[in-house]
Amino acid sequence: MRIGMVCPYAWDVPGGVQFHVRDIAEHFIRQGHEVWVLAPAESDADLPDYVTSVGRPVPVRYNGSVARVTLGPTTSARVSRWLEAGEFDVLHLHEPLNPSVSLLALWASTEPVVATFHSAMIRSRALHAAHPLLRPSLEKIRGRIAVSEDALGTVQRHLGGMAFIIPNGVHVDTFAEAPVRPDWAGTREAPTLAFLGRVDEPRKGLEVALKAMPALLDAHPGIRLLVAGPGDPSELLKAADPLATAATVILGMVTDDEKASLLRSVDAYVAPHLGGESFGIVLVEAMSAGAPVVASDLPAFAAVLDGGATGILFETGSADGLAGAVLGLLADPARGEQLRLAGLARSRIFDWDVVADKVM
């Protein structure tokens, strides 16, 4: 089958949607399908053979974050040429309602269209106002996929109708079999915690984790918070308690292999996100690696963690809640082992072998 996939966000900037498109495209390629991906990218970006750049992205504030997208007449012409040359059997669009290349591809498409909706938005006045104009194009979508109940709610609020819920996927064995790095591994006296995400994006909640550190250091003076992800954390670190700053290790961007080793090495993964999450793929990655998860009680995170059966949930935004949850976990090794095994078992339902078959 010839499959055309469109990713709305900059391919060369790490993000959940980009990783999703990359992983499912490569999974289908390994199965023998021809898959071609269209996405924004910088002119000097190192792209896989199956990815075509539609042009340089620009940063746009969207849904509480900064999306790097591209739009305009030149982009539209490139999309049309890519569709015409591709002669695809099916077109798979990701986030077709976002003002980016996926929407342009929807407008220009003649192929059968499948759309995956990733975002969770409570209300969007722009989408509500644009719905009459979008309706003819939306009728081209033959199959709708939402990655979670929250994403399904967005579809129902803004488009009406239903969608299949198919979660994001993870290569579970990649994380489960990753090597432990001694410099990232903790001990009983000096445990380690991991945080992954854009460090200067407020909704990722690094500030909450830093505020929790003094209480953690009181009980475990050797504890370290290992922080991986893009962005500049300097302002947050300046404002944090000096002891918390000293116990925080900024790793910056890490490779996929390093991320897997980080999650395999630490005593717990903390996800203090404040909102805007429709799924929580990093929670699945942590469970796959055997790291007990301590996460905000966002609905999307609670769903991934099976209501708290495979991780510990604390009140969103509460540094005291995060500290208490981590301290309780570290004080009860049996509980940590139980969560590790439960997380490993649950992660299997998110393995790409399962998820990709549902998408196909």
N, C-alpha and C positions, 0 to 999 in steps of 0.2 A: 504494500500500500504506500502511496505517496502522501505524506502528511506535511502540511505547512503549519508551523507554530509561530505565533506572534507574541513576543514579550514586550510589554509597554515600558519597562524600566531599563536603565542603562546596564548593559550586559557586563561591563567592566567594573561595576560598583556592587559589592556584596549585598545580597538581600534575599529574603525568603522566596519571593516569586521567581527571581532569577535562578536560584538553586533548584527550585521545583521544575522549571522549564528545562534546565540543563539535564537534570537527572532523568526525567521521563523521556526526553528526546534520546539520550544515550541508551536508555533501557530498550526503547523501541528499535533503535538502530542495531543493537546487539541481537534482537529477535529477527532481523532481516528486513525491516521496513526502511523505506527511504524517508528521512526526516530532514526538513530544512527549517531553520529558525530565522526570523527577522526581528531585530532589536536595535535600539539606539546604542551607539558606542563611540568613544573618542577615535579619532583618525589613526592614532598610533596604538590602539588596543590590540592585544594578542588574542585573536578570535579562533575558535575551533573551525574546522573546515565546513561544518554544517551551518554556521552562523553567518548571516549577511547583515552588515551594518546599514541602517536606514538613515544614519546621519548623527551628528553630534548632539548629545542631550543637553538640556538646560535645567537647572534646579527650580522646582515649583513647589510651593507649600501646598500640601494636600492631605486631608484626613489626619491632621495632627503630626505630620511628618514632612520630610522634604523628599519629593519624588523627582528623579532625574529622567525627564521625558523629552520627546520631540514632537512637534506638530507643525503644520503649515503647508502651503502649496507645493513646495519642493519635496517635502516628505510624502505628501499625498501622491505625487507623481511616481516617486520611487516605490511606494507600496503597490501601485497599480502595475508597474513593470514587473515587480517580483511575483505578483499573483499570476500575471499572464505567462511569464516564463515557467512558473512552477508546475502548472497543470496538475494541481493537487486533487487527490480523491476526496480529501476532507481538510478543512481549515480549523485549527484548534487555537482559539483566541483566549488570552489570559487578561482579565480585567477589561472587558470590552467597553465598559462605561466610563473608564478614566479618559481624560482628554489627552490622548496619546495615540501611538501608532496602531494599537489594537482597534480603537474606534474607527480610524481611517480604513483599516483593513475590512472591518465589518461593512462600512458604507460601500466599499469597492467590490466586495466579494460576490461571486456567483456560485462558488462551491458550497456543498453542505457544510454548515458551521456547527462546531461544538464550542461552547464557551465555559471557561472555569472562572468562578468568582471567588476571590481571595479575601476581599476587604470586609470589615465590619464597620458599618456606619449607622448611627442611630437615625439621623436625619440629614438630608442634603437638599437644600433649597434649589441648588443649581440643577440637580437631577430631576427634581419634581417639576421645575419649570420647563426643562428640556424634553420631558417624556413624550409629549405629542410629536415633537420633531424626530425623536429617536424611534418611535414605534414602528415605522415601516422597516427600518433596518433590523430591529430586534426580532421581527417576525422571521428573519432569515435563520435564526438560531434554532437548529433541530434538536440539540441536546444541551441541557444546562447542568453544570456541576458546581456545587458549593463545597468548600473545603471543611465547613463546620456548620453547626447550628446557627452561630452568629452570622456567618456569611449568608446562609440561607435566609435569615431574617432580613438582611439587606436586600436580597433579590425580591422577596415578597413585598417589602415596603415600597420599593422603587419601581418594580416591574410587574408585580403580581405573578401568580402562578407558582409552580413548584420547581425544584431542582433535585437531582440526585446528590446526596451527601457522600463525597469520597474524600477522605482526608489527605493531607500532604504525606509524602513518602520519605523514607529514610533507608539508606543501605545499612541495615542493622548490624550485619556482621563486621562491617568496616569499623564501627565503634566498639563492638563487643570484643574484637580481636586486636585492637590498637595497643601498642606497647606503652607501658607505664614509664613516665619520665621521672627519675629520682628527684630532680630539682623542683618538680611540681607536686610530688607526692607529700602527703602530710604524715605526721606521727601522732600518737595519743597526746603528747605534750604540745605539739605544734601542728595542728590540723590546717588543711588548706581548703579554701572555698573558691569556686569559679563563678565569674560573671562574663557573659558573652553578649555583645550588642554594641550599637553605635553609642559611644561613651558620652557624647555631648548632646544626645537627643533626650530631652527631659522625660518623655514617656517610657523610656527604657528603665528608669528608676535607679540609676547608679547612685544618685544622691541619697536615696533611702538606704542603700547598702552601706554607704560611708557613715551615715548617722547611726547605724546599728553596730558599727565596729567597736566603739569604746566599751559597750557592755560585753561584747564578745572577748575583748582583750582583758577585761577584768577577770574573767573566768579562765581564759586561755591566753596568757601573755605572748605566746609564740605564734598565734594564729595569723595566717596570711590570706588576703583577698587577691586572687589572680584575675586581672581584668584584661580581656581580649576583645578587640574590635576597633573599627576606624573612629576618627574624631579626636579632638583635643580636650583632654580632661583637666587641663591646668587650672581653670577657674573653679571647678568643683573641688579639686584637691586643696587649693588655697583656702577655700571657705570651710573645709572639713577640719575636724579635730586633728591636731598635729600627730597624735598617736595613731589615729586611723590612717592618715596619709603615709606615715612611716611603715605601716603594716600592709599597705596596698602596693602591689606589683603591677605596673602597666606594661603589658606585653605588646600592645599595638595590634596590627593586623597579623593574623596567623594563617598558615596554610590549612587546607582540609585535613591533612595528616596530623598537623600540630593540634588542631581543634579536637580531633578524636583522642589523641594522647592526653590532652589537658583534661577532658571529661573522664577518661579512664583513671587518671591519677589522683584526682581530688577526693576529699571526704564528703563533699556535698556540692551541689549546683544550686545557686540562688538566682531567682527570677523575680525581682522586685518591681516589675513593670506596672505602670500606672493606668494603662488603658490603650484603646485602639488596636487591640490584638484580636484577630479572628480565629487563630489556631494556637500556635506555640510550638513550632517545629523543633526549637532548641530543647524543649522539655523532652521530646521524644528522643533526640540525639543523646541527651544526658542519661535517660533511662536505658537506651541501647548500650551505653558505655558502662552501665552499672553504678552510676552516681546517684545517690538519693537526692531527690528534688525538693527544694523549699521554694514555694511560689506564691505570688499574690493570688488572692481568691477571685480573680477575674473569671467570668463564666467560661471563656474559651480555655483557660488554664485548668479550671475544675473539670471540664469535659475531658481534656487530654489525660488528666490524672485520675480519671474514673471517680470523681467526687471526693478525692482525697485518699482513695484506697491504695494508690501507687505513688503518693507523694504527700508532703505536708503543705497545707494552705494556711496563709495568714492574712490578716486584714490588709487590703490594698492601701499602700501609702504609709503603713505603720512601721517605723523603724524598731519600736519596742516589740511589735509582733514578730518581725523578722528575727530579731535577736533571740527572743524567747523560743521560737521554733528551732533555730539552729542549736541553741544551748541544750534544748531537750533532746534533739537528735544525737548530739555528741555525747550526752550523758547516758545514752541507752544504745550500746552497740548492737544489741539483739534487734531493736527496732530498725536500726540502720540496715542490718542484713536482711530483715524482712522486706523493707522497702526496695532494697536492691534487687532481690529476687522477683518481687512483684512487678517492678518496673521493667526488668528484662523480659518477663513473660508478656506483659502488655505491649511492649514495643514491637512484637512480632506482627501485630495486626496492622502496623504502619510500614511494614517492609515493602519495598518497591515491587517485589514479586507479586504481592497481594494487591497493592494499590494500582499498579499499572494495568493489571488484568481487568480491574473494574473500569478504568478509564477506557480501555480498548473496547 
